[in-house]
Amino acid sequence: EHDVYVTCVAFSADATKIAFGTYDKTIKLWDIATGSQVGDPLLGHDDYARCVAFSADGTRIVSGSNDKTIRLWDTATGTQIGDPLQGHDDYVNCVAFSPDGTRIASGSEDKTIRLWDTATGAQIGDPFQGHDDLYDKTIRLWDTATGTQIGDPLQGHDGYVNSVAFSTDGTRIISSSADRTIRLWDSATEAQIGGLLQGHDNHVTSVAFSADSKRIVSGSEDNTIKVWDSATGAQIGDSLQGHDNSVNCVAFSADGTKIVSGSSDGTIRLWDTTTGVEIGNPLEGHSNLFASSVAFSPDGTKIVSGLYDWTIRLWDIATGAQIGHSLWAINSTPKSVGFSIDGAKIVSGFGSPDNTIRLWDTETRAQIGDPLQGHNDDMTRQ
Protein backbone atom coordinates (compact mmCIF):
# COMPACT_ATOMS: atom_id res chain seq x y z
CA GLU A 1 0.00 0.00 0.00
CA HIS A 2 1.01 3.59 -0.59
CA ASP A 3 1.60 5.70 2.49
CA VAL A 4 1.04 9.08 0.86
CA TYR A 5 -0.64 10.78 -2.05
CA VAL A 6 -0.50 10.53 -5.82
CA THR A 7 1.96 12.94 -7.42
CA CYS A 8 1.27 12.32 -11.12
CA VAL A 9 -1.08 10.36 -13.36
CA ALA A 10 -1.29 9.61 -17.09
CA PHE A 11 -3.53 7.73 -19.53
CA SER A 12 -2.03 5.43 -22.14
CA ALA A 13 -2.88 6.61 -25.67
CA ASP A 14 -5.33 3.74 -26.22
CA ALA A 15 -7.05 4.51 -22.89
CA THR A 16 -6.57 0.96 -21.59
CA LYS A 17 -4.16 1.76 -18.75
CA ILE A 18 -3.35 4.41 -16.18
CA ALA A 19 0.10 4.99 -14.70
CA PHE A 20 0.63 7.04 -11.57
CA GLY A 21 3.42 7.84 -9.17
CA THR A 22 3.23 8.47 -5.44
CA TYR A 23 5.23 9.73 -2.50
CA ASP A 24 6.29 6.17 -1.62
CA LYS A 25 8.70 6.30 -4.63
CA THR A 26 6.74 3.77 -6.70
CA ILE A 27 4.79 3.86 -9.95
CA LYS A 28 1.72 1.69 -10.41
CA LEU A 29 -0.18 0.54 -13.48
CA TRP A 30 -3.93 -0.08 -13.55
CA ASP A 31 -6.03 -1.88 -16.14
CA ILE A 32 -9.01 0.36 -16.90
CA ALA A 33 -11.33 -2.45 -18.01
CA THR A 34 -10.89 -4.52 -14.86
CA GLY A 35 -9.96 -1.82 -12.36
CA SER A 36 -7.13 -4.02 -11.15
CA GLN A 37 -3.45 -3.31 -10.69
CA VAL A 38 -1.23 -4.63 -13.48
CA GLY A 39 1.78 -6.43 -12.07
CA ASP A 40 3.95 -5.20 -9.24
CA PRO A 41 4.81 -1.56 -8.58
CA LEU A 42 7.67 -0.15 -10.64
CA LEU A 43 10.55 0.21 -8.20
CA GLY A 44 13.84 2.01 -8.66
CA HIS A 45 13.52 5.70 -7.85
CA ASP A 46 15.15 6.86 -4.62
CA ASP A 47 12.56 9.62 -4.20
CA TYR A 48 9.03 10.20 -5.46
CA ALA A 49 8.21 10.58 -9.15
CA ARG A 50 7.05 14.06 -10.11
CA CYS A 51 6.01 13.16 -13.65
CA VAL A 52 5.12 10.15 -15.75
CA ALA A 53 4.21 9.63 -19.42
CA PHE A 54 3.46 6.82 -21.86
CA SER A 55 5.05 6.48 -25.28
CA ALA A 56 2.57 6.87 -28.14
CA ASP A 57 2.48 3.11 -28.76
CA GLY A 58 2.00 2.41 -25.05
CA THR A 59 4.94 0.00 -24.80
CA ARG A 60 7.07 2.22 -22.57
CA ILE A 61 6.71 4.57 -19.64
CA VAL A 62 9.06 7.38 -18.70
CA SER A 63 9.25 8.86 -15.21
CA GLY A 64 11.09 11.81 -13.69
CA SER A 65 11.83 12.05 -10.00
CA ASN A 66 13.01 14.13 -7.08
CA ASP A 67 16.05 11.84 -7.12
CA LYS A 68 17.19 13.87 -10.20
CA THR A 69 16.93 10.87 -12.54
CA ILE A 70 14.73 9.78 -15.41
CA ARG A 71 13.83 6.13 -15.83
CA LEU A 72 12.39 4.17 -18.73
CA TRP A 73 10.11 1.19 -18.10
CA ASP A 74 8.71 -1.68 -20.16
CA THR A 75 4.91 -1.49 -19.83
CA ALA A 76 4.37 -5.21 -20.46
CA THR A 77 6.92 -6.53 -17.96
CA GLY A 78 7.22 -3.63 -15.51
CA THR A 79 10.99 -3.84 -15.68
CA GLN A 80 13.33 -0.88 -15.94
CA ILE A 81 14.93 -0.48 -19.37
CA GLY A 82 18.63 0.22 -19.05
CA ASP A 83 20.26 2.48 -16.50
CA PRO A 84 18.73 5.69 -15.12
CA LEU A 85 19.17 8.75 -17.33
CA GLN A 86 21.38 11.01 -15.24
CA GLY A 87 22.59 14.54 -15.73
CA HIS A 88 20.14 16.88 -14.05
CA ASP A 89 21.37 18.61 -10.90
CA ASP A 90 17.93 19.10 -9.36
CA TYR A 91 14.40 17.69 -9.33
CA VAL A 92 12.98 16.53 -12.68
CA ASN A 93 9.65 18.33 -13.09
CA CYS A 94 8.41 17.17 -16.49
CA VAL A 95 9.08 14.48 -19.09
CA ALA A 96 7.68 13.74 -22.54
CA PHE A 97 8.26 11.34 -25.41
CA SER A 98 8.68 12.62 -28.96
CA PRO A 99 5.78 11.48 -31.20
CA ASP A 100 7.94 8.78 -32.80
CA GLY A 101 9.22 7.57 -29.42
CA THR A 102 12.89 7.95 -30.28
CA ARG A 103 13.59 10.80 -27.87
CA ILE A 104 12.65 11.97 -24.40
CA ALA A 105 12.63 15.59 -23.28
CA SER A 106 13.04 16.44 -19.60
CA GLY A 107 12.80 19.70 -17.69
CA SER A 108 14.32 20.29 -14.28
CA GLU A 109 14.57 22.76 -11.44
CA ASP A 110 18.24 23.05 -12.42
CA LYS A 111 16.85 25.42 -15.12
CA THR A 112 17.80 23.10 -18.00
CA ILE A 113 15.98 21.03 -20.59
CA ARG A 114 17.65 17.85 -21.80
CA LEU A 115 17.04 15.48 -24.70
CA TRP A 116 17.71 11.73 -24.47
CA ASP A 117 17.98 8.90 -27.00
CA THR A 118 15.50 6.22 -25.92
CA ALA A 119 17.43 3.42 -27.64
CA THR A 120 20.82 4.13 -26.06
CA GLY A 121 19.88 6.18 -23.00
CA ALA A 122 22.50 8.73 -24.00
CA GLN A 123 21.95 12.45 -23.67
CA ILE A 124 21.61 14.14 -27.06
CA GLY A 125 23.85 17.18 -27.23
CA ASP A 126 24.27 19.72 -24.48
CA PRO A 127 21.52 20.79 -22.10
CA PHE A 128 19.19 23.55 -23.22
CA GLN A 129 20.04 26.23 -20.71
CA GLY A 130 19.59 29.91 -20.49
CA HIS A 131 16.81 30.65 -18.07
CA ASP A 132 18.13 32.65 -15.12
CA ASP A 133 15.31 31.60 -12.84
CA LEU A 134 12.17 29.51 -12.86
CA TYR A 135 10.29 32.84 -13.10
CA ASP A 136 12.70 34.97 -15.15
CA LYS A 137 9.86 36.57 -17.20
CA THR A 138 11.28 35.25 -20.50
CA ILE A 139 10.23 32.78 -23.17
CA ARG A 140 12.85 30.69 -24.95
CA LEU A 141 12.84 28.61 -28.11
CA TRP A 142 14.99 25.52 -28.56
CA ASP A 143 16.14 23.47 -31.54
CA THR A 144 15.42 19.86 -30.65
CA ALA A 145 17.91 18.53 -33.20
CA THR A 146 20.91 20.45 -31.89
CA GLY A 147 19.86 21.22 -28.33
CA THR A 148 20.74 24.86 -28.78
CA GLN A 149 18.66 27.87 -27.93
CA ILE A 150 17.22 29.52 -31.02
CA GLY A 151 18.04 33.20 -30.96
CA ASP A 152 17.69 35.41 -27.93
CA PRO A 153 15.10 35.07 -25.17
CA LEU A 154 11.72 36.56 -25.95
CA GLN A 155 11.66 39.44 -23.53
CA GLY A 156 9.11 42.08 -22.79
CA HIS A 157 6.87 40.88 -20.01
CA ASP A 158 7.24 42.77 -16.74
CA GLY A 159 5.79 39.95 -14.66
CA TYR A 160 6.19 36.20 -14.59
CA VAL A 161 4.84 34.32 -17.60
CA ASN A 162 1.74 32.30 -16.71
CA SER A 163 1.17 30.43 -19.95
CA VAL A 164 2.51 29.97 -23.47
CA ALA A 165 1.17 28.16 -26.53
CA PHE A 166 2.03 27.65 -30.18
CA SER A 167 -0.47 28.34 -32.93
CA THR A 168 -1.57 25.19 -34.75
CA ASP A 169 0.83 25.82 -37.64
CA GLY A 170 3.71 26.58 -35.29
CA THR A 171 4.41 30.04 -36.72
CA ARG A 172 3.31 32.04 -33.70
CA ILE A 173 3.54 31.91 -29.94
CA ILE A 174 1.12 33.45 -27.48
CA SER A 175 2.10 34.31 -23.91
CA SER A 176 0.24 35.74 -20.93
CA SER A 177 1.65 37.27 -17.81
CA ALA A 178 1.09 38.62 -14.35
CA ASP A 179 1.82 42.02 -15.91
CA ARG A 180 -1.79 41.90 -17.23
CA THR A 181 -0.75 41.67 -20.89
CA ILE A 182 -0.76 39.14 -23.70
CA ARG A 183 1.96 39.10 -26.35
CA LEU A 184 2.23 37.48 -29.76
CA TRP A 185 5.59 36.34 -31.09
CA ASP A 186 6.88 35.20 -34.48
CA SER A 187 8.46 31.79 -33.84
CA ALA A 188 10.81 32.13 -36.84
CA THR A 189 12.19 35.62 -36.13
CA GLU A 190 11.51 35.66 -32.36
CA ALA A 191 10.17 39.17 -32.84
CA GLN A 192 7.10 40.41 -31.06
CA ILE A 193 4.16 40.75 -33.44
CA GLY A 194 2.40 44.06 -33.08
CA GLY A 195 1.64 45.75 -29.81
CA LEU A 196 0.48 44.39 -26.51
CA LEU A 197 -2.90 42.77 -26.22
CA GLN A 198 -4.04 44.64 -23.18
CA GLY A 199 -7.28 45.45 -21.50
CA HIS A 200 -7.38 43.08 -18.55
CA ASP A 201 -7.23 44.78 -15.16
CA ASN A 202 -5.49 41.93 -13.34
CA HIS A 203 -3.25 38.91 -13.96
CA VAL A 204 -4.00 37.03 -17.18
CA THR A 205 -4.35 33.48 -15.91
CA SER A 206 -5.01 31.49 -19.06
CA VAL A 207 -4.71 31.85 -22.85
CA ALA A 208 -5.52 29.53 -25.74
CA PHE A 209 -5.62 29.59 -29.53
CA SER A 210 -8.67 28.41 -31.42
CA ALA A 211 -8.05 25.33 -33.56
CA ASP A 212 -7.71 27.47 -36.69
CA SER A 213 -5.40 29.85 -34.79
CA LYS A 214 -7.41 32.88 -35.91
CA ARG A 215 -8.58 33.76 -32.42
CA ILE A 216 -7.19 33.86 -28.91
CA VAL A 217 -9.18 33.58 -25.71
CA SER A 218 -7.91 34.86 -22.38
CA GLY A 219 -9.16 34.61 -18.82
CA SER A 220 -8.15 36.89 -15.99
CA GLU A 221 -8.32 37.56 -12.29
CA ASP A 222 -10.39 40.62 -13.24
CA ASN A 223 -13.31 38.15 -13.64
CA THR A 224 -13.58 38.63 -17.43
CA ILE A 225 -12.87 36.70 -20.61
CA LYS A 226 -11.67 38.39 -23.78
CA VAL A 227 -11.43 37.16 -27.36
CA TRP A 228 -8.77 38.56 -29.67
CA ASP A 229 -8.06 38.56 -33.41
CA SER A 230 -4.66 36.88 -33.64
CA ALA A 231 -3.83 38.59 -36.95
CA THR A 232 -4.50 42.17 -35.83
CA GLY A 233 -4.26 41.87 -32.05
CA ALA A 234 -7.57 43.67 -31.74
CA GLN A 235 -10.14 42.62 -29.19
CA ILE A 236 -13.19 41.04 -30.80
CA GLY A 237 -16.36 42.46 -29.33
CA ASP A 238 -16.90 43.24 -25.70
CA SER A 239 -15.46 41.34 -22.78
CA LEU A 240 -17.42 38.26 -21.78
CA GLN A 241 -18.79 39.12 -18.38
CA GLY A 242 -20.80 37.14 -15.92
CA HIS A 243 -18.33 35.57 -13.52
CA ASP A 244 -18.21 37.08 -10.04
CA ASN A 245 -14.68 35.96 -9.28
CA SER A 246 -11.39 35.09 -10.96
CA VAL A 247 -11.55 33.16 -14.23
CA ASN A 248 -9.18 30.24 -13.69
CA CYS A 249 -9.40 28.35 -16.96
CA VAL A 250 -10.63 28.88 -20.52
CA ALA A 251 -10.76 26.65 -23.58
CA PHE A 252 -12.16 26.61 -27.11
CA SER A 253 -14.27 23.70 -28.29
CA ALA A 254 -12.62 21.71 -31.08
CA ASP A 255 -14.82 23.34 -33.75
CA GLY A 256 -14.16 26.82 -32.36
CA THR A 257 -17.82 27.72 -31.90
CA LYS A 258 -17.81 27.77 -28.12
CA ILE A 259 -15.68 28.79 -25.16
CA VAL A 260 -15.91 27.21 -21.73
CA SER A 261 -14.72 29.00 -18.61
CA GLY A 262 -14.35 27.95 -14.99
CA SER A 263 -14.24 30.42 -12.15
CA SER A 264 -13.72 30.86 -8.45
CA ASP A 265 -17.37 31.95 -8.26
CA GLY A 266 -18.36 28.28 -8.40
CA THR A 267 -19.82 28.36 -11.92
CA ILE A 268 -18.90 27.07 -15.35
CA ARG A 269 -20.11 29.13 -18.28
CA LEU A 270 -20.44 28.51 -22.00
CA TRP A 271 -20.07 31.30 -24.55
CA ASP A 272 -20.91 31.60 -28.24
CA THR A 273 -17.70 32.71 -29.95
CA THR A 274 -19.55 34.39 -32.83
CA THR A 275 -21.91 36.54 -30.78
CA GLY A 276 -20.06 36.67 -27.48
CA VAL A 277 -23.31 35.80 -25.77
CA GLU A 278 -23.45 33.37 -22.87
CA ILE A 279 -25.14 30.13 -23.90
CA GLY A 280 -27.93 29.32 -21.50
CA ASN A 281 -27.61 29.65 -17.78
CA PRO A 282 -24.39 29.06 -15.84
CA LEU A 283 -23.67 25.47 -15.01
CA GLU A 284 -23.96 25.81 -11.27
CA GLY A 285 -25.04 22.48 -9.96
CA HIS A 286 -22.05 22.56 -7.66
CA SER A 287 -23.11 23.72 -4.23
CA ASN A 288 -19.81 24.64 -2.66
CA LEU A 289 -16.58 26.35 -3.68
CA PHE A 290 -15.18 26.87 -7.17
CA ALA A 291 -14.40 24.92 -10.31
CA SER A 292 -10.67 24.60 -10.70
CA SER A 293 -10.75 22.39 -13.77
CA VAL A 294 -13.06 21.93 -16.74
CA ALA A 295 -12.68 19.93 -19.93
CA PHE A 296 -14.53 19.48 -23.21
CA SER A 297 -15.18 15.97 -24.45
CA PRO A 298 -13.22 15.28 -27.65
CA ASP A 299 -16.38 15.59 -29.77
CA GLY A 300 -17.33 18.89 -28.13
CA THR A 301 -20.77 17.77 -26.94
CA LYS A 302 -20.10 17.50 -23.23
CA ILE A 303 -18.21 19.16 -20.40
CA VAL A 304 -16.92 17.47 -17.27
CA SER A 305 -16.30 19.46 -14.12
CA GLY A 306 -14.99 18.65 -10.66
CA LEU A 307 -15.32 20.65 -7.47
CA TYR A 308 -14.76 20.76 -3.77
CA ASP A 309 -18.40 19.88 -3.00
CA TRP A 310 -17.24 16.28 -3.56
CA THR A 311 -18.93 15.90 -6.94
CA ILE A 312 -18.09 15.40 -10.58
CA ARG A 313 -20.74 16.53 -13.03
CA LEU A 314 -21.32 15.92 -16.70
CA TRP A 315 -23.06 18.60 -18.76
CA ASP A 316 -24.82 18.58 -22.12
CA ILE A 317 -23.48 21.55 -24.06
CA ALA A 318 -26.52 21.85 -26.32
CA THR A 319 -29.02 22.12 -23.47
CA GLY A 320 -26.84 23.30 -20.61
CA ALA A 321 -28.43 20.60 -18.51
CA GLN A 322 -26.63 18.26 -16.20
CA ILE A 323 -26.54 14.74 -17.61
CA GLY A 324 -27.82 12.29 -15.06
CA HIS A 325 -26.73 12.13 -11.48
CA SER A 326 -23.53 13.50 -10.04
CA LEU A 327 -20.54 11.20 -9.74
CA TRP A 328 -19.30 11.36 -6.20
CA ALA A 329 -17.54 9.75 -3.26
CA ILE A 330 -18.71 10.37 0.29
CA ASN A 331 -16.87 13.22 2.06
CA SER A 332 -14.11 13.40 -0.55
CA THR A 333 -13.05 16.00 -3.08
CA PRO A 334 -12.35 15.12 -6.74
CA LYS A 335 -8.89 16.63 -7.11
CA SER A 336 -8.64 15.94 -10.85
CA VAL A 337 -10.96 15.05 -13.72
CA GLY A 338 -10.45 14.35 -17.39
CA PHE A 339 -11.74 12.48 -20.42
CA SER A 340 -9.99 9.56 -22.05
CA ILE A 341 -8.83 10.25 -25.61
CA ASP A 342 -11.87 8.52 -27.12
CA GLY A 343 -14.23 10.34 -24.75
CA ALA A 344 -15.76 7.09 -23.53
CA LYS A 345 -14.45 7.31 -19.98
CA ILE A 346 -13.87 9.84 -17.23
CA VAL A 347 -11.06 9.41 -14.72
CA SER A 348 -11.16 11.08 -11.32
CA GLY A 349 -8.83 11.16 -8.36
CA PHE A 350 -10.47 11.68 -4.96
CA GLY A 351 -8.82 13.21 -1.93
CA SER A 352 -8.90 12.20 1.70
CA PRO A 353 -10.58 10.27 3.26
CA ASP A 354 -11.63 8.36 0.12
CA ASN A 355 -8.15 8.33 -1.47
CA THR A 356 -9.23 6.42 -4.56
CA ILE A 357 -9.03 6.71 -8.32
CA ARG A 358 -12.35 5.98 -10.02
CA LEU A 359 -13.32 5.37 -13.61
CA TRP A 360 -16.74 6.21 -15.04
CA ASP A 361 -18.58 5.35 -18.24
CA THR A 362 -19.36 8.66 -19.97
CA GLU A 363 -22.53 7.34 -21.62
CA THR A 364 -24.12 5.54 -18.67
CA ARG A 365 -22.36 7.51 -15.90
CA ALA A 366 -21.87 4.18 -14.14
CA GLN A 367 -18.65 3.54 -12.28
CA ILE A 368 -16.43 1.07 -14.11
CA GLY A 369 -15.30 -1.65 -11.75
CA ASP A 370 -14.17 -1.06 -8.20
CA PRO A 371 -12.25 2.01 -7.09
CA LEU A 372 -8.50 1.79 -7.62
CA GLN A 373 -7.31 1.63 -4.04
CA GLY A 374 -4.07 1.54 -2.18
CA HIS A 375 -3.50 5.14 -1.15
CA ASN A 376 -3.71 6.19 2.47
CA ASP A 377 -3.47 9.94 2.03
CA ASP A 378 -4.61 12.81 -0.16
CA MET A 379 -4.12 12.95 -3.92
CA THR A 380 -2.85 15.88 -5.94
CA ARG A 381 -4.31 17.18 -9.19
CA GLN A 382 -3.66 15.47 -12.49
Helices and strands as residue ranges (DSSP letters): E 6-11, E 17-22, E 27-31, E 36-37, E 49-54, E 60-65, E 70-74, E 92-97, E 103-108, E 112-117, E 128-129, E 161-166, E 172-177, E 181-186, E 197-198, E 204-209, E 215-220, E 225-229, E 247-252, E 258-263, E 268-272, E 291-296, E 302-307, E 311-316, E 327-328, E 334-339, E 345-350, E 357-361
